[in-house]
Structure formats: C-alpha cells, structure tokens
Amino acid sequence: MSEEREERREGELNGDAGDVVAGRVTIKQGGARSVRAREVSIRQGGAVRLEADSVEVTQGGIVLARAERVSLTGGGAAAIVAGKAELKASAATAVLARDEAELEQAAAGVLVARSAKVTDSAVGILIARRVEGTNIRVLFGWREALAFGAATGVALWLLSGFGRGRR
C-alpha cells in the first residue's frame, strides 16, 4: 500500500490521493485520506481528515473536519469542529462550533455552539447559549440530556450493584 504525499501551494485533485498538504486544495469527484491546507473545496468527493482555515464541501463527505469555517451543502460529516459551521441540506453526527452554527434543512446528532441558528432542521442533542430558529425538532436540550444522563447512570449503578450481590 503506497502512501501518496503531495506538497504544493495550490492543488486540484481528480481521483484518489493519500495525504495532501497545500495552500489551496480542490477535490472533484475524488477523495483523500488527509488534507492540510488554508482553503479546501470538495465537490462530489470526500476526505477522512481535514485541517484548514476554510472548508467548503458540496455533495461530499467528511469524517473529521477541523477548521475556522466549515460550509457543508448536500453532504455528510461524522464530526465538525469549527469556529463557524454552516450546514445546508446536510447531515452530521457531531457539530462543535466555537462561535456560531447555522443549520438549514439539515440534521445533526449533537450540536454544541455558542449561538445556533436552526431552520427546518432536526437535532438530537442541542447545547447552545443562544438558539434562534423556526421549525426545529430537538430530541434533547441541555436539561433533558442532563436528566437522561443521570437516570442512565443510576440505572447502570443499580444493575451493577444487584449483579455483585447475587454472586
């Protein structure tokens, strides 16, 4: 298994690449294992791990994105860690935004942000200082998540205590 490593100021990838380090990277209908750049643009492709100042993904997928700004349109991500995250018609398992997260017709399993603007979207667990939005479906807010965690902890403690008493 050969490992590709490309280092350039600007790069455009068609097809698959291993590890890519460049100033600006554009991936079209391809993928990369690891990308480190100032700007990353992905169209109908994907990446396992991204580290950049700015990430823009259209109809693509990311496993882990760490950037100052992430924009995901018509795609999916496992985890996004960003200063500002914007999801449009997309889905993500976890979105952690230092400043603002904006979801429009999107879904997120966990959304943690200082400020969240959510429109026509669904969120499993939402933790934010300020929430603004319309037509939001939230499974757990911070109060519900805290109560669920405490109840689960007590239940597991009771089950482990009863299991030891029978031996």
N, C-alpha and C positions, 0 to 999 in steps of 0.2 A: 504494500500500500504506500504509494508515494505521497509525499506531503508537498503541496504547492505553496509557495510564498511569493507574493508579488509586492514590490515596493516601488511606488511611483507618486508623482504629485497628483495626477488625475488618472482615473481608470474606468473603463467601461467593460463589463463582463457579460458575455453571452455564453451560456453553458454553466458548467460547474467549476468552482475554484475551492482551494483549501483555505489557507489563511491569507487575508489581504490587508495590506497596510498602505494607505494613500491619503492624500489631501481630500480628494473628492472621488467617491465611488458610485457608479451607476450599474445596477444589475438588472438585466432584461431577460426574462424567461430563463432564469438560471438560479444557481444557488451558491452559497459559500458557507464554510464551516465557521470562520471567524473573520470579522471585519472591524478594523480600527481606522477611523477617518474623521475629518472635520465634518463633512457632509456625506450622507448616504441616501441614495434614492434607489428603491426597489420597485420594479413593475413586473407583475406576474412571475415573481420569483420568491426566494426565501433565504434566510440566514439562521444559523444556530445561535450565534452570539454577535451582538453589535455593540460597539463603543464609539460614540460620536457626539459632536455638538448638536447636530441636526439630523434627524432621521425622517424620511418620508417614504411610506410604503403604500402602494396601490395594488390591490388584488394579489397580495402576497402574504407570507407568513414569517413570523419570528419566534424563536424560542425565548431568548432573553435580549432585551434592548435596554441599554443604559445610555442616556443622552440628556442634554439640556432641554431639547424639544423633540417630541415624537408625534408624528401625524400618521394615522393608520386609516386607510379608506378601503372598504371592501375586503378586508383581510382578517387575519387572526394572529394572536400572540399568546404565549404562555405567561410571560412576565414582562412588564414595562416599568422601568424605574427612570423617572424624568423630572425635570423642573416643571415643564408643562406638557401634558399629554392630551391629544385630541383624537377621538375615535369616531368615525362616521361609517355607519353600516358595517360595523366590525364586531369582533368578539375577542375578549382577553380574559384569561384566568385571574390574573392579578395586575392591578394598576396602582402604582405608588407614585404620587406626584407631590413634589415638594411645595409647589405653588398652586397650580390650577389644573383641573382635569375637566375636559369637556366631552360629553358623550351625546351623539345624535343618532338615533335609531341603532343603538349598539347594545352590547351585553357585556357585563363584567362580573366575575365571580366575587372578587374582593376589590373595592375601590377605597383607597386611603389618600386624602388630599387636604390641603388647607382650604381650598374652595372648589366646589364641584358644581358644574352646570350640566344638567342632565335633561335631555328632551327625547320623548318617545323611546325610552330605553329600560332595560331590566338590570338590576344589580343584586347580587346575593347578599353581601355584607357591605354596608356603606358607612365609612367613618370620615367625617369632614367637619371642619369648624363652621363653614357656611355652605348651604345647599340651596341651589336655585334651579327650578325646572318645572316642566309640565309633563304629565302622563308618565310618571315614574313608577316602576314596580320594584320595591325593595323588600327582600326577604327578611333581612336583619339590619336594624340600625345599631348603634353602639349599645343601647340599653338591652336590646334583645340578645345581642351577641354576648354581652356580659352575663345575663341571666342563663343563657344556654350553656355557656362555658362552665358556670358554677354548678348548674344542675348535672351536667355530664361528669364533672369532677367528683361530685358527691356520689353519683350512681356508680362510677368506677371504684371509688374508695369502698363503698358498701359491698360491692361484688367481690373485691379482693379480700376484704375483711371476713366475709362469710366463707369464702373459699379456704382460707387458712384455718378457720375454726373447725372445719369438718375433717381435717387431716389428722 
